[in-house]
Amino acid sequence: MVKRISTPLSDEVVESLRAGDKVLITGYIYTARDAAHKRMVEALRRGEELPFDVKGQIIYYAGPTPPKPGMVIGSVGPTTAIRMDPYVEPLLKLGLKGMIGKGYRSEKVKELLKKYKAVYFAAVGGVATLLQRHVKKVELVAYEDLGTEAIRRLWVEDFPVIVANDAFGGDVFEEGRTRYARI
């Protein structure tokens, strides 16, 4: 069964999700990669506001390519999530509820997801041109000088992801390893 959710995320929605759930997201999500995360956390340390309110939001670890004529966005595939791990806690403290990327997360981030009631979704790498079909609108939000790594606000419809880490400690990667080891 596929679960359909909308942004912004509430605690109730986050608590309804379990590792392994297939999910379709509709609503606004924000793109940000390493350089944008670093700038956001540095801004917070200086006591400055973030370029967008992260409360209830989802950050997609992606750097979309420029769109071809007639398209709203180019390829928009996920990047490796663990690179953002050093920047996660300050954003979760402000109410960030979801992250989308590829690959596993550190033990520290998995604990933070439980502490702050948040979720990490995995998007399938290698299908960036297919994922772009779910993006209906794009707006530049901040850090234009970062090019493809600038923060963008995407309106997505039925954006397909899998719950990789839930707010209860569930981990689809660990569960997969366990199942594979029994073969």
LUMKOLPA-175713 format. One record per residue (C-alpha): chain; y negated, x, z; residue number from 1. Coordinates in steps of 0.25 Angstrom, whole numbers. Layout:
N
+------+-------+-------+-------+-----+
! unit !     y !     x !     z ! pos !
+------+-------+-------+-------+-----+
!    A !     Y !     X !     Z ! NUM !
...
+------+-------+-------+-------+-----+
***
This chain:
183
+------+-------+-------+-------+-----+
! unit !     y !     x !     z ! pos !
+------+-------+-------+-------+-----+
!    A !     0 !     0 !     0 !   1 !
!    A !   -14 !     5 !    -3 !   2 !
!    A !   -25 !     3 !     7 !   3 !
!    A !   -39 !     0 !     1 !   4 !
!    A !   -51 !     4 !    10 !   5 !
!    A !   -66 !     4 !     8 !   6 !
!    A !   -77 !    14 !    13 !   7 !
!    A !   -83 !    16 !    22 !   8 !
!    A !   -71 !    17 !    31 !   9 !
!    A !   -70 !    11 !    45 !  10 !
!    A !   -61 !    15 !    56 !  11 !
!    A !   -52 !     3 !    54 !  12 !
!    A !   -50 !     7 !    39 !  13 !
!    A !   -47 !    22 !    43 !  14 !
!    A !   -37 !    17 !    54 !  15 !
!    A !   -30 !     8 !    44 !  16 !
!    A !   -26 !    20 !    36 !  17 !
!    A !   -14 !    29 !    37 !  18 !
!    A !    -9 !    42 !    31 !  19 !
!    A !    -3 !    39 !    18 !  20 !
!    A !   -10 !    26 !    15 !  21 !
!    A !   -15 !    24 !     1 !  22 !
!    A !   -29 !    20 !     0 !  23 !
!    A !   -39 !    15 !   -10 !  24 !
!    A !   -54 !    18 !    -6 !  25 !
!    A !   -66 !    10 !   -11 !  26 !
!    A !   -80 !    13 !    -7 !  27 !
!    A !   -89 !    25 !    -5 !  28 !
!    A !   -83 !    39 !    -3 !  29 !
!    A !   -90 !    52 !    -2 !  30 !
!    A !   -86 !    65 !    -9 !  31 !
!    A !   -88 !    78 !    -2 !  32 !
!    A !   -81 !    92 !    -2 !  33 !
!    A !   -82 !   105 !     5 !  34 !
!    A !   -97 !   108 !     2 !  35 !
!    A !  -102 !    94 !     5 !  36 !
!    A !   -94 !    93 !    18 !  37 !
!    A !  -100 !   107 !    23 !  38 !
!    A !  -114 !   102 !    20 !  39 !
!    A !  -112 !    89 !    27 !  40 !
!    A !  -106 !    96 !    40 !  41 !
!    A !  -117 !   106 !    40 !  42 !
!    A !  -128 !    95 !    39 !  43 !
!    A !  -121 !    88 !    51 !  44 !
!    A !  -122 !   101 !    59 !  45 !
!    A !  -137 !   102 !    56 !  46 !
!    A !  -138 !    87 !    60 !  47 !
!    A !  -141 !    82 !    47 !  48 !
!    A !  -136 !    69 !    41 !  49 !
!    A !  -125 !    68 !    31 !  50 !
!    A !  -128 !    64 !    16 !  51 !
!    A !  -120 !    51 !    19 !  52 !
!    A !  -115 !    44 !    30 !  53 !
!    A !  -100 !    47 !    32 !  54 !
!    A !   -97 !    36 !    42 !  55 !
!    A !   -85 !    28 !    37 !  56 !
!    A !   -85 !    36 !    24 !  57 !
!    A !   -74 !    44 !    16 !  58 !
!    A !   -77 !    58 !    10 !  59 !
!    A !   -69 !    62 !    -2 !  60 !
!    A !   -67 !    77 !    -4 !  61 !
!    A !   -70 !    77 !   -18 !  62 !
!    A !   -80 !    84 !   -28 !  63 !
!    A !   -81 !    74 !   -40 !  64 !
!    A !   -83 !    80 !   -54 !  65 !
!    A !   -94 !    75 !   -62 !  66 !
!    A !   -91 !    62 !   -69 !  67 !
!    A !   -88 !    62 !   -84 !  68 !
!    A !   -97 !    52 !   -92 !  69 !
!    A !   -94 !    38 !   -88 !  70 !
!    A !   -88 !    41 !   -75 !  71 !
!    A !   -94 !    41 !   -61 !  72 !
!    A !   -87 !    53 !   -56 !  73 !
!    A !   -78 !    64 !   -61 !  74 !
!    A !   -65 !    69 !   -55 !  75 !
!    A !   -65 !    66 !   -40 !  76 !
!    A !   -53 !    72 !   -34 !  77 !
!    A !   -51 !    76 !   -19 !  78 !
!    A !   -52 !    90 !   -14 !  79 !
!    A !   -44 !    97 !    -3 !  80 !
!    A !   -48 !    90 !    10 !  81 !
!    A !   -45 !   101 !    20 !  82 !
!    A !   -57 !   109 !    15 !  83 !
!    A !   -66 !    98 !    22 !  84 !
!    A !   -59 !    98 !    35 !  85 !
!    A !   -70 !   107 !    42 !  86 !
!    A !   -80 !    96 !    39 !  87 !
!    A !   -73 !    84 !    43 !  88 !
!    A !   -76 !    81 !    58 !  89 !
!    A !   -91 !    80 !    57 !  90 !
!    A !   -90 !    70 !    46 !  91 !
!    A !   -79 !    62 !    54 !  92 !
!    A !   -88 !    62 !    66 !  93 !
!    A !   -98 !    55 !    57 !  94 !
!    A !   -88 !    44 !    53 !  95 !
!    A !   -82 !    49 !    40 !  96 !
!    A !   -69 !    41 !    39 !  97 !
!    A !   -62 !    46 !    27 !  98 !
!    A !   -60 !    59 !    18 !  99 !
!    A !   -53 !    60 !     5 ! 100 !
!    A !   -47 !    73 !     0 ! 101 !
!    A !   -34 !    80 !    -4 ! 102 !
!    A !   -24 !    87 !     5 ! 103 !
!    A !   -22 !    88 !    20 ! 104 !
!    A !   -32 !    89 !    31 ! 105 !
!    A !   -32 !    98 !    43 ! 106 !
!    A !   -26 !    94 !    57 ! 107 !
!    A !   -41 !    94 !    62 ! 108 !
!    A !   -45 !    84 !    52 ! 109 !
!    A !   -33 !    75 !    54 ! 110 !
!    A !   -37 !    75 !    69 ! 111 !
!    A !   -51 !    72 !    65 ! 112 !
!    A !   -47 !    60 !    57 ! 113 !
!    A !   -40 !    54 !    69 ! 114 !
!    A !   -52 !    57 !    78 ! 115 !
!    A !   -62 !    51 !    69 ! 116 !
!    A !   -54 !    40 !    62 ! 117 !
!    A !   -54 !    45 !    48 ! 118 !
!    A !   -45 !    47 !    37 ! 119 !
!    A !   -42 !    57 !    26 ! 120 !
!    A !   -38 !    52 !    12 ! 121 !
!    A !   -31 !    60 !     2 ! 122 !
!    A !   -34 !    58 !   -13 ! 123 !
!    A !   -25 !    64 !   -23 ! 124 !
!    A !   -30 !    77 !   -30 ! 125 !
!    A !   -28 !    79 !   -45 ! 126 !
!    A !   -32 !    64 !   -48 ! 127 !
!    A !   -47 !    66 !   -48 ! 128 !
!    A !   -50 !    59 !   -61 ! 129 !
!    A !   -42 !    47 !   -56 ! 130 !
!    A !   -49 !    46 !   -43 ! 131 !
!    A !   -62 !    46 !   -50 ! 132 !
!    A !   -59 !    32 !   -56 ! 133 !
!    A !   -60 !    27 !   -42 ! 134 !
!    A !   -75 !    32 !   -40 ! 135 !
!    A !   -85 !    21 !   -45 ! 136 !
!    A !   -98 !    27 !   -41 ! 137 !
!    A !  -103 !    41 !   -37 ! 138 !
!    A !  -116 !    45 !   -29 ! 139 !
!    A !  -121 !    59 !   -25 ! 140 !
!    A !  -123 !    59 !   -10 ! 141 !
!    A !  -127 !    73 !    -7 ! 142 !
!    A !  -126 !    88 !   -10 ! 143 !
!    A !  -128 !    87 !   -25 ! 144 !
!    A !  -128 !   102 !   -25 ! 145 !
!    A !  -113 !   103 !   -22 ! 146 !
!    A !  -110 !    97 !   -36 ! 147 !
!    A !   -97 !    90 !   -36 ! 148 !
!    A !   -96 !    92 !   -21 ! 149 !
!    A !  -108 !    84 !   -18 ! 150 !
!    A !  -106 !    72 !    -9 ! 151 !
!    A !  -104 !    60 !   -18 ! 152 !
!    A !  -102 !    45 !   -14 ! 153 !
!    A !   -91 !    38 !   -22 ! 154 !
!    A !   -88 !    24 !   -23 ! 155 !
!    A !   -73 !    23 !   -25 ! 156 !
!    A !   -64 !    11 !   -28 ! 157 !
!    A !   -50 !    12 !   -24 ! 158 !
!    A !   -50 !    27 !   -22 ! 159 !
!    A !   -36 !    31 !   -19 ! 160 !
!    A !   -32 !    40 !    -7 ! 161 !
!    A !   -21 !    42 !     3 ! 162 !
!    A !   -23 !    42 !    18 ! 163 !
!    A !   -20 !    57 !    21 ! 164 !
!    A !   -24 !    57 !    35 ! 165 !
!    A !   -27 !    45 !    44 ! 166 !
!    A !   -34 !    43 !    57 ! 167 !
!    A !   -21 !    43 !    65 ! 168 !
!    A !   -16 !    57 !    61 ! 169 !
!    A !    -8 !    52 !    49 ! 170 !
!    A !    -7 !    63 !    38 ! 171 !
!    A !     0 !    60 !    25 ! 172 !
!    A !     1 !    75 !    22 ! 173 !
!    A !     9 !    78 !    35 ! 174 !
!    A !    18 !    65 !    32 ! 175 !
!    A !    20 !    70 !    18 ! 176 !
!    A !    25 !    83 !    23 ! 177 !
!    A !    34 !    77 !    33 ! 178 !
!    A !    40 !    68 !    23 ! 179 !
!    A !    42 !    79 !    13 ! 180 !
!    A !    49 !    88 !    23 ! 181 !
!    A !    60 !    77 !    25 ! 182 !
!    A !    64 !    77 !    10 ! 183 !
+------+-------+-------+-------+-----+
***
